[in-house]
Every structure is written in structure tokens, then in C-alpha cells.
Amino acid sequence: MSFKVYQVYGSEDGTMGIFSSKKRAMASAIDYVEKAGDETPEIDNSMDWITYATGNSVEATVETWVVE
């Protein structure tokens, strides 16, 4: 049986957490960008395995990993 985990990586801080829920991982990524002073991060989820939350000064990525 396999399942997905989501790694949140901050452009200035490295790995910020591993989550079992994409919703919680995205909330962490958006919070990271907002705390850097960017009120409305741009979300790019055009790829299945990675999502970008980009602000003016920092970026957070949510990468999907399949664990077996």
C-alpha cells in the first residue's frame, strides 16, 4: 500500500515540514510567504508533483512524494 506525503521547502529556510495532508502543507507554504511580507502569494499548481507559492521576496514549494 502506498500513500503520499508533502514536503514544504522555503527558499530562505530549507525544509520546513513534512505533512500527510496537502491542505496543511499548502497552508504552511502560504503562511511562509505571507510572513515574509507578501500579502497575496501567487500559486502555481500546473504540475502534479510540485506546487509553488511565490511572493516578491521568497518562495515556498510543496513537493509530493509517494511512500510505499
Secondary structure as the mmCIF struct_conf table of DSSP 4:
data_model
#
loop_
_struct_conf.conf_type_id
_struct_conf.id
_struct_conf.beg_label_comp_id
_struct_conf.beg_label_asym_id
_struct_conf.beg_label_seq_id
_struct_conf.end_label_comp_id
_struct_conf.end_label_asym_id
_struct_conf.end_label_seq_id
STRN STRN1 PHE A 3 GLY A 10
TURN_TY1_P TURN_TY1_P1 SER A 11 ASP A 13
STRN STRN2 GLY A 14 PHE A 19
BEND BEND1 SER A 20 SER A 20
HELX_RH_AL_P HELX_RH_AL_P1 LYS A 22 LYS A 35
TURN_TY1_P TURN_TY1_P2 ALA A 36 GLY A 37
BEND BEND2 GLU A 39 THR A 40
STRN STRN3 GLU A 42 ASP A 44
BEND BEND3 MET A 47 TRP A 49
STRN STRN4 ILE A 50 THR A 54
BEND BEND4 ASN A 56 SER A 57
STRN STRN5 GLU A 59 VAL A 67
#
